[in-house]
Amino acid sequence: MDNKLKKLNPEFRHALESFSELAGAEGMKIYLVGGAVRDLCLDRKTFDLDIVVEGDAIKFVHKFCERNRKKFKKHHVFGTATVYFDNFHVDFVTARSETYAFSGALPKVKPATLKEDLFRRDFTINAMAVSLNRHDYGTLVDFYGGEKDLKNGLIRVLHDKSFIDDPTRILRAIRFEQRFSFRMDSVTLRLLRQAIKCKAFNSVNPHRLRDELIFILKETKPCKYIARLFELKALYFINKKLKITNKDILLFGRIDKAVYFYKTTFKIHRKLEEYILYLTAILIKLSRKEVVVFTERSGLKKGDKIRILSIYDNLAKAGALDKRVLPHKIYQFLNPFSFESVVFFYAYYPDKDIRRHINFFLKNLSIMRLKLKGHDLRQMGFAPLTLYGKLFEELLHAKMDKGIKSLNDEIKEARAIFKKLSA
């Protein structure tokens, strides 16, 4: 593993070496753990560094930051701390064991050994560590067969109560299974199905389920993830009536393509919150009341809730874009919506005319601006000023419909519009 550590970007590598030096000086043992170790074993790029300290993690971080003038945050309840570097951060945790008062509860923790700490984790592939200690720096620590499961492409829990202790692991199992094209071993799959059948999600705070679902929907091309969620009946926490059809699968696939089309064709526009499109595609199968209940219970951000409901409420109206209409009519309909809504309409309707109109809006209408300004009108003696707002609205529409290009042509059109408004 030492050779794999050397493949980390220089900033990460230097940070780990600095931590190792301090641990040696303080007589403490520290280990790189979790997803970073898994990704190193798979030769995948890693973005997060998590370190376990056999001892007091907060004390270790405090000393490191004093010596290196870094900022940090500490959380005494869980014995964790975060060190902030210029371009990344590193999370530290005191090696701990966990007990759950009831299914879905947040765990009670107490200091423990590295072996006990790794046993509390979700799956064997995430329960490996790499020593950052001088005498065995870079050595893989694998008590539970995680490396073998990686080679065999298996998702495996560490104990039979894993999904009961923390039912959000059901969603994580599906996420890792699909991300890496792995499969759950027979015991893990049986335990997962049992937990779902026993309605284990009912004991979990809906906000935690929301977060795990969003993680899934933020994966690259989450269509296959969603299909697997439905296959395992793991979305009943949204609504027990949710079922998937071939028509739904086709829609998820069209969303994949629409998102790619938007990202590669319209780089002038802001980045999409892509998961909103996939979540909406799941929720449109429900009644409006059921959609509202889910968005409120799960604590979705207000803006996300507004975007989802705007798509839901206007989906049928968007179907009328197949008609021959003037460009300004296309603009009037689509401009009030978020880009997520517009791209969803594009994905939902494969009709060529609808897609042509949406493409024209994104490429031309959404960025069209007038050259003529208010001070130009004042210099030309246009009065009263109260008509300016309506004038500019009609002038923009005329520019869209008539293909007006120059400032002189805008002025000419403005005079005609103002004369009409003043009559």
PLY file of the C-alpha trace (Angstrom):
ply
format ascii 1.0
element vertex 423
property float x
property float y
property float z
element edge 422
property int vertex1
property int vertex2
end_header
0.00 0.00 0.00
2.98 2.31 0.43
3.28 2.58 -3.37
-0.41 3.42 -3.62
-0.05 6.20 -1.02
2.63 7.70 -3.23
0.02 8.05 -5.98
-2.04 10.47 -3.88
-1.87 14.09 -4.93
1.13 15.90 -3.34
-1.03 17.92 -0.92
-2.67 14.79 0.49
0.65 12.94 0.67
2.39 15.78 2.48
-0.47 16.06 5.00
-0.33 12.33 5.82
3.44 12.47 6.28
3.05 15.45 8.64
0.43 13.60 10.68
2.69 10.56 10.84
5.61 12.63 12.11
3.52 14.14 14.93
2.03 10.75 15.89
5.53 9.33 16.25
6.64 12.25 18.39
3.57 11.93 20.63
3.63 8.14 20.91
0.18 7.81 19.31
-1.04 5.46 16.57
-2.98 6.79 13.59
-4.52 5.11 10.54
-6.07 6.17 7.25
-9.49 4.48 7.08
-12.72 4.13 5.14
-13.45 5.15 1.59
-9.95 6.46 0.92
-8.44 3.01 1.63
-11.07 1.31 -0.53
-10.43 3.72 -3.41
-6.66 3.27 -3.13
-7.10 -0.51 -3.35
-9.24 -0.03 -6.46
-6.78 2.47 -7.96
-9.54 5.08 -7.99
-9.03 8.75 -7.27
-9.90 9.63 -3.68
-11.24 12.96 -2.49
-11.71 12.43 1.25
-9.21 11.64 3.98
-10.46 10.10 7.23
-8.05 9.22 10.02
-8.58 7.14 13.15
-6.48 7.91 16.23
-5.92 5.27 18.88
-6.08 7.82 21.64
-7.55 11.31 21.84
-8.20 12.58 18.29
-9.11 16.09 19.45
-5.89 16.38 21.46
-3.90 15.18 18.44
-5.56 17.68 16.09
-5.10 20.53 18.55
-1.35 19.88 18.74
-1.04 19.56 14.98
-2.87 22.82 14.34
-0.85 24.66 16.98
2.37 23.61 15.28
1.21 24.18 11.72
-1.11 27.16 12.20
-4.16 25.44 10.76
-7.81 25.94 11.61
-9.89 23.11 13.01
-13.29 22.26 14.46
-13.91 19.76 17.22
-16.96 17.74 18.28
-16.52 16.42 21.81
-19.64 14.21 21.81
-18.19 11.89 19.16
-14.50 12.60 19.78
-14.02 13.95 16.26
-12.23 16.92 14.74
-11.64 18.39 11.29
-8.43 20.06 10.09
-8.76 22.62 7.31
-6.10 23.02 4.65
-6.22 25.49 1.77
-7.88 23.14 -0.74
-9.21 20.27 1.36
-9.96 19.09 4.88
-9.15 15.96 6.88
-11.52 14.34 9.38
-10.14 12.72 12.54
-11.96 10.42 14.91
-11.01 8.76 18.16
-11.08 4.97 17.70
-14.43 4.00 19.13
-17.06 1.31 19.50
-20.77 1.99 19.13
-23.99 0.73 20.67
-27.52 1.51 19.48
-30.32 2.07 22.00
-32.83 1.10 19.30
-32.95 0.55 15.56
-32.13 3.73 13.65
-30.95 5.64 16.71
-27.76 7.64 16.67
-25.06 5.53 18.32
-23.60 5.89 21.78
-19.82 5.77 21.54
-16.87 4.93 23.77
-13.09 4.75 23.13
-11.90 1.46 21.66
-9.15 -0.22 19.63
-8.70 0.12 15.88
-10.13 -3.38 15.39
-13.29 -2.47 17.30
-13.54 0.81 15.41
-13.39 -0.92 12.03
-16.01 -3.46 13.13
-18.59 -0.69 13.64
-18.43 0.27 9.95
-20.99 -0.55 7.30
-19.28 -3.01 4.92
-16.03 -4.96 4.82
-14.76 -2.93 1.86
-15.04 0.19 4.04
-13.55 -1.50 7.12
-9.88 -1.47 6.14
-7.12 0.83 7.34
-3.62 1.87 6.29
-1.05 2.46 8.98
0.48 5.94 9.09
2.90 4.96 11.81
6.70 5.06 11.36
7.42 1.37 11.94
4.87 0.07 9.41
3.89 3.13 7.35
1.69 2.14 4.39
0.78 -1.33 5.70
-2.78 -2.45 4.99
-4.77 -3.47 8.08
-7.64 -5.79 7.09
-9.24 -7.72 9.93
-12.50 -8.56 8.13
-11.58 -9.59 4.59
-12.29 -6.31 2.85
-9.47 -6.69 0.32
-10.72 -10.13 -0.73
-14.27 -8.79 -1.08
-12.99 -5.97 -3.27
-11.26 -8.47 -5.55
-14.42 -10.60 -5.70
-16.72 -7.59 -6.19
-18.75 -8.21 -3.03
-20.69 -5.92 -0.69
-20.78 -7.65 2.69
-21.94 -6.47 6.11
-19.82 -7.19 9.17
-22.58 -8.60 11.36
-26.22 -9.73 11.21
-27.66 -6.65 12.95
-25.96 -4.13 10.67
-29.09 -3.04 8.76
-31.17 -3.04 11.94
-28.68 -0.90 13.87
-28.52 1.61 11.03
-31.13 1.13 8.27
-29.55 3.88 6.14
-26.96 1.21 5.31
-29.62 -0.32 3.06
-29.33 2.67 0.75
-25.54 2.74 1.03
-25.33 -0.95 0.11
-27.27 -0.27 -3.07
-25.18 2.81 -3.84
-21.84 0.99 -3.52
-23.15 -2.08 -5.32
-24.13 -0.03 -8.36
-21.21 2.41 -8.29
-18.60 -0.33 -8.45
-20.73 -2.87 -10.38
-20.42 -5.22 -7.40
-23.04 -7.53 -5.92
-24.19 -8.17 -2.37
-23.25 -11.56 -1.00
-26.20 -13.86 -0.30
-26.24 -13.24 3.46
-26.09 -9.45 3.08
-28.87 -9.46 0.47
-31.05 -11.67 2.70
-30.49 -9.38 5.70
-31.25 -6.31 3.58
-34.52 -7.79 2.29
-35.52 -8.76 5.84
-34.83 -5.25 7.13
-36.93 -3.72 4.34
-39.75 -6.20 4.95
-39.69 -5.32 8.65
-39.99 -1.62 7.72
-36.66 -0.75 9.33
-36.74 2.71 7.72
-39.65 3.69 9.97
-37.26 4.12 12.89
-34.92 6.50 11.04
-35.09 10.28 11.01
-36.49 11.17 7.53
-33.73 13.76 7.08
-31.08 11.00 7.19
-32.97 9.00 4.57
-33.23 12.14 2.43
-29.47 12.64 2.58
-28.73 9.04 1.59
-31.23 9.22 -1.29
-29.66 12.44 -2.56
-26.21 10.81 -2.42
-27.58 8.09 -4.71
-29.22 10.54 -7.09
-25.96 12.51 -7.33
-24.08 9.48 -8.63
-23.11 9.47 -12.30
-26.10 8.30 -14.39
-28.20 7.13 -11.44
-30.76 5.36 -13.64
-29.51 1.87 -12.70
-29.36 2.86 -9.02
-33.02 3.91 -9.09
-34.04 0.69 -10.84
-32.28 -1.32 -8.12
-33.98 0.71 -5.38
-37.36 -0.13 -6.86
-36.40 -3.78 -7.40
-35.55 -4.16 -3.71
-38.60 -2.10 -2.62
-36.23 0.26 -0.87
-38.19 3.43 -1.70
-41.22 2.65 0.41
-40.08 5.35 2.84
-41.12 7.88 0.18
-44.51 6.27 -0.38
-45.57 2.66 -0.10
-47.49 2.86 -3.40
-44.39 3.63 -5.48
-43.76 1.12 -8.24
-41.61 1.26 -11.37
-42.56 0.53 -14.97
-40.64 0.28 -18.24
-41.97 3.74 -19.03
-40.26 5.08 -15.90
-36.96 3.42 -16.81
-37.12 5.07 -20.23
-37.70 8.46 -18.58
-34.69 8.03 -16.27
-32.60 7.16 -19.33
-33.84 10.26 -21.18
-32.94 12.38 -18.15
-29.38 10.98 -18.34
-29.17 12.10 -21.97
-30.85 15.47 -21.36
-28.42 16.29 -18.54
-25.46 15.40 -20.76
-26.92 17.49 -23.61
-27.33 20.49 -21.30
-23.85 20.21 -19.78
-22.07 19.85 -23.11
-24.15 22.29 -25.19
-25.06 25.12 -22.83
-21.91 25.80 -20.82
-22.89 29.47 -20.52
-25.67 28.49 -18.12
-25.26 27.57 -14.47
-24.63 24.02 -13.32
-27.72 21.89 -12.77
-28.75 20.36 -9.47
-29.12 17.10 -11.35
-30.59 15.05 -8.52
-33.72 17.22 -8.57
-34.60 15.88 -12.03
-34.32 12.25 -10.91
-36.16 12.87 -7.65
-38.95 14.62 -9.54
-39.17 11.68 -11.97
-39.83 9.44 -8.95
-42.28 11.80 -7.26
-44.47 12.61 -10.30
-45.97 9.15 -9.91
-47.67 10.38 -6.72
-50.53 12.80 -6.06
-49.62 16.43 -5.44
-50.60 16.06 -1.78
-48.30 13.06 -1.42
-45.45 14.98 -3.03
-45.93 17.86 -0.59
-46.04 15.45 2.37
-42.73 13.88 1.33
-40.94 17.18 0.67
-42.01 18.56 4.04
-41.37 15.40 6.04
-37.93 14.91 4.54
-36.97 18.55 5.11
-36.00 19.34 1.51
-34.63 22.84 1.04
-37.30 25.38 0.18
-35.80 26.07 -3.25
-35.72 22.35 -4.11
-39.33 21.93 -3.04
-40.38 24.90 -5.19
-38.58 23.51 -8.25
-40.09 20.04 -7.84
-43.62 21.39 -7.46
-43.21 23.81 -10.37
-42.36 20.87 -12.61
-45.23 18.82 -11.20
-47.78 21.61 -11.64
-46.73 22.64 -15.16
-45.81 19.37 -16.80
-49.05 19.12 -18.78
-48.76 22.75 -19.92
-45.24 22.09 -21.19
-46.75 19.51 -23.53
-48.41 22.36 -25.44
-44.99 23.51 -26.68
-45.44 21.17 -29.62
-47.62 23.82 -31.26
-46.32 26.47 -33.66
-45.92 29.55 -31.50
-44.01 32.81 -31.74
-40.58 32.85 -30.03
-41.74 35.30 -27.36
-44.50 32.88 -26.38
-41.90 30.17 -25.83
-39.90 32.65 -23.75
-42.93 33.70 -21.69
-43.68 30.10 -20.78
-40.18 28.81 -20.06
-38.38 31.83 -18.60
-40.06 31.73 -15.14
-38.82 28.18 -14.59
-35.49 26.96 -13.24
-33.09 25.29 -15.65
-33.84 22.03 -13.82
-37.50 22.41 -14.81
-36.70 23.26 -18.43
-34.35 20.28 -18.80
-36.95 18.01 -17.17
-39.55 19.11 -19.72
-37.02 18.33 -22.47
-36.43 14.84 -21.05
-40.08 14.10 -20.34
-41.32 14.92 -23.86
-39.44 13.22 -26.72
-41.58 15.21 -29.20
-39.30 16.88 -31.77
-41.16 20.23 -31.82
-41.13 20.54 -28.02
-37.42 19.78 -27.88
-36.70 22.19 -30.74
-38.48 24.99 -28.88
-36.67 24.22 -25.60
-33.33 24.07 -27.41
-34.07 27.44 -29.05
-34.95 28.91 -25.66
-31.75 27.70 -24.00
-29.51 28.65 -26.92
-31.03 32.01 -27.87
-34.02 33.34 -25.95
-32.78 32.83 -22.40
-29.68 34.96 -23.05
-31.26 37.59 -25.30
-30.87 41.13 -23.95
-31.79 44.60 -25.22
-29.13 47.08 -26.27
-31.50 49.96 -25.51
-31.39 51.18 -21.88
-33.52 53.42 -19.71
-31.13 56.37 -19.99
-31.43 56.13 -23.78
-35.20 56.56 -23.51
-34.84 59.51 -21.16
-32.40 61.24 -23.54
-34.93 60.79 -26.35
-37.63 62.42 -24.20
-39.79 59.32 -23.68
-42.28 60.08 -20.91
-43.85 59.08 -18.62
-41.26 56.77 -17.00
-44.06 54.51 -15.75
-44.40 53.09 -19.26
-40.77 51.96 -19.46
-41.32 48.55 -17.90
-44.10 47.59 -20.33
-42.16 49.09 -23.25
-39.04 47.03 -22.54
-41.14 43.87 -22.16
-42.82 44.37 -25.54
-39.57 45.45 -27.16
-37.81 42.26 -26.02
-40.68 40.18 -27.39
-40.51 42.07 -30.70
-36.76 41.46 -30.86
-37.37 37.74 -30.42
-40.15 37.54 -33.00
-38.73 39.88 -35.66
-35.03 39.08 -35.31
-34.08 42.67 -34.47
-30.28 42.99 -34.27
-29.05 46.61 -34.16
-29.55 49.40 -31.62
-31.08 51.60 -34.33
-33.68 48.96 -35.13
-34.46 48.66 -31.38
-34.96 52.44 -31.19
-37.23 52.38 -34.22
-39.32 49.57 -32.71
-39.38 51.31 -29.31
-40.85 54.46 -30.84
-43.67 52.47 -32.41
-44.38 50.60 -29.16
-44.27 53.78 -27.07
-46.66 55.53 -29.45
-49.10 52.64 -29.04
-48.75 52.60 -25.23
-49.22 56.37 -25.00
-52.38 56.41 -27.10
0 1
1 2
2 3
3 4
4 5
5 6
6 7
7 8
8 9
9 10
10 11
11 12
12 13
13 14
14 15
15 16
16 17
17 18
18 19
19 20
20 21
21 22
22 23
23 24
24 25
25 26
26 27
27 28
28 29
29 30
30 31
31 32
32 33
33 34
34 35
35 36
36 37
37 38
38 39
39 40
40 41
41 42
42 43
43 44
44 45
45 46
46 47
47 48
48 49
49 50
50 51
51 52
52 53
53 54
54 55
55 56
56 57
57 58
58 59
59 60
60 61
61 62
62 63
63 64
64 65
65 66
66 67
67 68
68 69
69 70
70 71
71 72
72 73
73 74
74 75
75 76
76 77
77 78
78 79
79 80
80 81
81 82
82 83
83 84
84 85
85 86
86 87
87 88
88 89
89 90
90 91
91 92
92 93
93 94
94 95
95 96
96 97
97 98
98 99
99 100
100 101
101 102
102 103
103 104
104 105
105 106
106 107
107 108
108 109
109 110
110 111
111 112
112 113
113 114
114 115
115 116
116 117
117 118
118 119
119 120
120 121
121 122
122 123
123 124
124 125
125 126
126 127
127 128
128 129
129 130
130 131
131 132
132 133
133 134
134 135
135 136
136 137
137 138
138 139
139 140
140 141
141 142
142 143
143 144
144 145
145 146
146 147
147 148
148 149
149 150
150 151
151 152
152 153
153 154
154 155
155 156
156 157
157 158
158 159
159 160
160 161
161 162
162 163
163 164
164 165
165 166
166 167
167 168
168 169
169 170
170 171
171 172
172 173
173 174
174 175
175 176
176 177
177 178
178 179
179 180
180 181
181 182
182 183
183 184
184 185
185 186
186 187
187 188
188 189
189 190
190 191
191 192
192 193
193 194
194 195
195 196
196 197
197 198
198 199
199 200
200 201
201 202
202 203
203 204
204 205
205 206
206 207
207 208
208 209
209 210
210 211
211 212
212 213
213 214
214 215
215 216
216 217
217 218
218 219
219 220
220 221
221 222
222 223
223 224
224 225
225 226
226 227
227 228
228 229
229 230
230 231
231 232
232 233
233 234
234 235
235 236
236 237
237 238
238 239
239 240
240 241
241 242
242 243
243 244
244 245
245 246
246 247
247 248
248 249
249 250
250 251
251 252
252 253
253 254
254 255
255 256
256 257
257 258
258 259
259 260
260 261
261 262
262 263
263 264
264 265
265 266
266 267
267 268
268 269
269 270
270 271
271 272
272 273
273 274
274 275
275 276
276 277
277 278
278 279
279 280
280 281
281 282
282 283
283 284
284 285
285 286
286 287
287 288
288 289
289 290
290 291
291 292
292 293
293 294
294 295
295 296
296 297
297 298
298 299
299 300
300 301
301 302
302 303
303 304
304 305
305 306
306 307
307 308
308 309
309 310
310 311
311 312
312 313
313 314
314 315
315 316
316 317
317 318
318 319
319 320
320 321
321 322
322 323
323 324
324 325
325 326
326 327
327 328
328 329
329 330
330 331
331 332
332 333
333 334
334 335
335 336
336 337
337 338
338 339
339 340
340 341
341 342
342 343
343 344
344 345
345 346
346 347
347 348
348 349
349 350
350 351
351 352
352 353
353 354
354 355
355 356
356 357
357 358
358 359
359 360
360 361
361 362
362 363
363 364
364 365
365 366
366 367
367 368
368 369
369 370
370 371
371 372
372 373
373 374
374 375
375 376
376 377
377 378
378 379
379 380
380 381
381 382
382 383
383 384
384 385
385 386
386 387
387 388
388 389
389 390
390 391
391 392
392 393
393 394
394 395
395 396
396 397
397 398
398 399
399 400
400 401
401 402
402 403
403 404
404 405
405 406
406 407
407 408
408 409
409 410
410 411
411 412
412 413
413 414
414 415
415 416
416 417
417 418
418 419
419 420
420 421
421 422
